[in-house]
Amino acid sequence: MALAVGMRVLTRALLRPWARGLRVAPGRTGPAAGGGDGMRCFGSPRVLVEPDPAAGVAVVKMRNPPVNSLSLEFLTELLISLEKLENDKTFHGIILTSDCPGIFSAGLDLTEMCGRKPEHYVEYWKAVQETWLRFYLSNLVVIAAINGVSPAGGCLLSLTCDYRVLANNPKYTIGLNETLLGIVAPFWFKDTMVNTIGHRATERALQLGLLFPPAEALRVGVVDQVVPEDQVQSTARSVMAQWLAIPDHARQLTKTLMRKPTADRLLTERDADIQTFVRFICRDSVQKSLHAYLEKLKQKKG
Ligand SMILES: CC/C=C\C/C=C\C/C=C\C/C=C/C(=O)SCCNC(=O)CCNC(=O)[C@H](O)C(C)(C)COP(=O)(O)OP(=O)(O)OC[C@H]1O[C@@H](n2cnc3c(N)ncnc32)[C@H](O)[C@@H]1OP(=O)(O)O
């Protein structure tokens, strides 16, 4: 039932004008294309997929410049790529990384949550929910190669992965910093963090809106490994090999066992969660905070 609802959201998204023609954008043969067996890079304008069929792995590169903010279009393209890889028996694992230098993802797109109509907020929030559910419950091994800063929704996306490798650069902070924007991390953001670093550490991190630099992120457990920047991709590949050596069915069932209770909470409260989000985001005080935050980002330049 829940899956059917998810499929409807995805199907509706695919029917949108900007989503048409996104299914395959054939490109050059990928550098990771498994010794020239002819499998090409594919993807969409904002998501580049580099397949390595020999290894059963695809590198999914987010490229929504300037900051990989998770706009509605971008989320839809990510979902389409994920679905395509999940439906292709060649692939058992994905490495999720960024094509935008120094930025993994700036999180949810603030312009999707500012000055729009309630119907837009509903549509946007459904896509955010769907992305979390799909990545969190994916049967594939998903490893995040975090090669840039990763606040809020960017951090959440990495937390849906099975393993996180972070580049050792003090600028590459990671965390759920929503309170700094005057907003609140929804319960399923919070649950995902609790499942990763525990209750007390989450309580502190979320209330203070902490963005952890690499050493701190490793210490608290937000990431699993910190490596020199030029070793992020190779480390993600080695870790992937280790995970893929485990019998797939046993690993998948264990993942489901661990994650389903958390996902079920959102699945049963999905509509209520949308209403809560829309009510919250429509508040004058919240809109003011978000506008002020966006303005601050813009003024930073000048
Ligand atoms: C009771 C509770 C019930 C319900 C819950 C309700 C609400 C909660 C809902 C949602 C949770 C929210 C989750 C989020 O993810 S919110 C987004 C959080 N993200 C951030 O705080 C990051 C903001 N960005 C930055 O800090 C920097 O941009 C960054 C460090 C990523 C990069 O810095 P850099 O100097 O390289 O670039 P900038 O010049 O700052 O930015 C370039 C350009 O991009 C625009 N920008 C940046 N981030 C975003 C974004 N998240 N969304 C949209 N646009 C963004 C920025 O304004 C610049 O634009 P322009 O000036 O036009 O070039």
The ligand as a MOL file (V3000), in Angstrom:
LIG
                    3D

  0  0  0     0  0            999 V3000
M  V30 BEGIN CTAB
M  V30 COUNTS 63 65 0 0 0
M  V30 BEGIN ATOM
M  V30 1 C 7.4290 21.0490 14.0170 0
M  V30 2 C 8.2640 20.8030 12.8050 0
M  V30 3 C 7.4480 20.4880 11.6730 0
M  V30 4 C 7.8380 20.4560 10.4410 0
M  V30 5 C 9.1660 20.7920 9.9730 0
M  V30 6 C 9.1280 22.0110 9.2200 0
M  V30 7 C 10.1350 22.5550 8.6090 0
M  V30 8 C 11.4590 21.9330 8.4480 0
M  V30 9 C 11.6590 21.6400 7.0510 0
M  V30 10 C 12.7640 21.3070 6.4610 0
M  V30 11 C 14.0630 21.0420 7.0420 0
M  V30 12 C 15.1070 21.7610 6.2680 0
M  V30 13 C 16.1400 21.1830 5.7660 0
M  V30 14 C 17.1460 21.9110 4.9460 0
M  V30 15 O 17.9410 21.2930 4.3070 0
M  V30 16 S 17.1180 23.6220 4.8940 0
M  V30 17 C 18.5880 24.0880 4.0110 0
M  V30 18 C 19.7560 24.1680 4.9480 0
M  V30 19 N 20.9390 24.5370 4.2230 0
M  V30 20 C 21.8340 25.4110 4.6530 0
M  V30 21 O 21.7320 25.9510 5.7300 0
M  V30 22 C 22.9750 25.7090 3.7340 0
M  V30 23 C 22.8870 27.0910 3.1860 0
M  V30 24 N 23.9950 27.3480 2.2840 0
M  V30 25 C 25.2480 27.5960 2.6930 0
M  V30 26 O 25.5730 27.5720 3.8510 0
M  V30 27 C 26.2560 27.8790 1.6240 0
M  V30 28 O 25.5650 28.2250 0.4630 0
M  V30 29 C 27.1870 26.6920 1.3150 0
M  V30 30 C 28.1450 26.4810 2.4900 0
M  V30 31 C 26.4120 25.4130 1.0210 0
M  V30 32 C 28.0230 27.0350 0.0530 0
M  V30 33 O 28.6750 28.2580 0.2400 0
M  V30 34 P 29.2760 29.0400 -1.0180 0
M  V30 35 O 29.9640 30.2330 -0.4740 0
M  V30 36 O 30.0540 28.1020 -1.8560 0
M  V30 37 O 28.0050 29.4230 -1.8940 0
M  V30 38 P 26.9570 30.5950 -1.5920 0
M  V30 39 O 27.4230 31.8520 -2.2140 0
M  V30 40 O 26.5900 30.6270 -0.1640 0
M  V30 41 O 25.6690 30.0480 -2.3850 0
M  V30 42 C 25.6130 30.0780 -3.8090 0
M  V30 43 C 24.1730 30.3280 -4.2160 0
M  V30 44 O 23.3900 29.2160 -3.7600 0
M  V30 45 C 22.3080 29.7010 -2.9610 0
M  V30 46 N 22.0050 28.6750 -1.9320 0
M  V30 47 C 22.8240 28.1960 -1.0070 0
M  V30 48 N 22.2170 27.2440 -0.2710 0
M  V30 49 C 20.9730 27.1360 -0.7670 0
M  V30 50 C 19.8490 26.3330 -0.4230 0
M  V30 51 N 19.8760 25.4050 0.5740 0
M  V30 52 N 18.7260 26.4790 -1.1250 0
M  V30 53 C 18.6440 27.3720 -2.1350 0
M  V30 54 N 19.6790 28.1800 -2.5110 0
M  V30 55 C 20.8300 28.0530 -1.8230 0
M  V30 56 C 22.8360 30.9830 -2.3640 0
M  V30 57 O 21.7710 31.8010 -1.9340 0
M  V30 58 C 23.5790 31.5520 -3.5410 0
M  V30 59 O 22.6160 32.0880 -4.4140 0
M  V30 60 P 22.9320 33.3740 -5.3100 0
M  V30 61 O 23.3430 34.4780 -4.3670 0
M  V30 62 O 21.6620 33.6610 -6.0150 0
M  V30 63 O 24.0530 32.9550 -6.2170 0
M  V30 END ATOM
M  V30 BEGIN BOND
M  V30 1 1 1 2
M  V30 2 1 2 3
M  V30 3 2 3 4
M  V30 4 1 4 5
M  V30 5 1 5 6
M  V30 6 2 6 7
M  V30 7 1 7 8
M  V30 8 1 8 9
M  V30 9 2 9 10
M  V30 10 1 10 11
M  V30 11 1 11 12
M  V30 12 2 12 13
M  V30 13 1 13 14
M  V30 14 2 14 15
M  V30 15 1 14 16
M  V30 16 1 16 17
M  V30 17 1 17 18
M  V30 18 1 18 19
M  V30 19 1 19 20
M  V30 20 2 20 21
M  V30 21 1 20 22
M  V30 22 1 22 23
M  V30 23 1 23 24
M  V30 24 1 24 25
M  V30 25 2 25 26
M  V30 26 1 25 27
M  V30 27 1 27 28
M  V30 28 1 27 29
M  V30 29 1 29 30
M  V30 30 1 29 31
M  V30 31 1 29 32
M  V30 32 1 32 33
M  V30 33 1 33 34
M  V30 34 2 34 35
M  V30 35 1 34 36
M  V30 36 1 34 37
M  V30 37 1 37 38
M  V30 38 2 38 39
M  V30 39 1 38 40
M  V30 40 1 38 41
M  V30 41 1 41 42
M  V30 42 1 42 43
M  V30 43 1 43 44
M  V30 44 1 43 58
M  V30 45 1 44 45
M  V30 46 1 45 46
M  V30 47 1 45 56
M  V30 48 1 46 47
M  V30 49 1 46 55
M  V30 50 2 47 48
M  V30 51 1 48 49
M  V30 52 1 49 50
M  V30 53 2 49 55
M  V30 54 1 50 51
M  V30 55 2 50 52
M  V30 56 1 52 53
M  V30 57 2 53 54
M  V30 58 1 54 55
M  V30 59 1 56 57
M  V30 60 1 56 58
M  V30 61 1 58 59
M  V30 62 1 59 60
M  V30 63 2 60 61
M  V30 64 1 60 62
M  V30 65 1 60 63
M  V30 END BOND
M  V30 END CTAB
M  END
